Amino acid sequence: MIEKNEGDVSVAVAGTADSQEHTDDQDITMEEAFSRLNKILDEIEGGALPLEKVFKLYQEGLKLIAICEGKIDRIEKQLKIVAEAQ
């Protein structure tokens, strides 16, 4: 995890340190990413977390979404190539 200190707030750029999931791994499956995203939503919607934790979870969620978007883009490109070849 890379941290960037913004004044008094330390910002986690690559996910949360206390997460058991491996969101820093680009090899995470879509199923794993969606499962973790659901857990993040449940934690945030629970409303009992300090703001710093919510922010870290939000950042982790954004990273998971970016990973999923990348995977979807690659699949779409592969499908386009297959369709053009036929």
N, C-alpha and C positions, 0 to 999 in steps of 0.2 A: 504494500500500500504506500502510495506517495502522499505526503501531507504537505499542505501549503499553509503557512501561517499568515492570516489576514488580521493583523492587530491582535486583539484578545481572543479571536476565534480561530481554532485550528480546523481546517477543512480537509476531509478525507476525499481524495480524488479517485481512488481506485476501489471503492467499496468500504465496508465497515470492517474494523479489525476483529470485532467479536462475532462476526458471521461465521457459521460453520460451512457455508456454501463456498464454492470456488468461483466467484464471479470475476476474478481476474484472469480466468482461463478461457481463452477463445474457443476451446474445444467443448464447452458446455453444450449440451443438447438443448433443442427448443423446449422439450418437455421439462428439463431441469430448470431452464430459465423461467418458463411460465409458472412452474411450481414455486420457485423462489419469489417471483413477483407477487403471486397470491399471498404468500406468507408475509411479505413486506406490506401489502395492502391491509391485511388483517391486523398487523402490529400498529400501523399508523392509524387505522380507523378505530382501534381500541381506545385511543385518546389518552392513555395513561403514561405516555413517554415524554421525557424532556425534549425541548425544541432541538437541541443538538443531535439527539438520537434520531429524531424525525428527519432532520436534514441529511444525516448520513444514510439513512434508509432510502430517502428520496434520490440521493446521488447514486446509490447502488442500483436502484430501479432504473434510472436513466441509462446506466451502463448496460444493464441487461437488455433494455429495449434496443439500444444501439447494436448489440451483438445479434439480437433476433432480426433486426432490419438488415444487417449485413448478410445473414444466412438466407433470408428471403430474397434479397437482391441476387445473390449467387444462383439460387435455384431458378429464379425467373430467367436469368441469362442462359442457364443450361437448357431450360425448356424452349426458349426462343431458338437456340442453336439446333435442337432436335427437330422442332417444327419446320425450320428453314431447310433442313436436310431432307425432309420427306417430300 
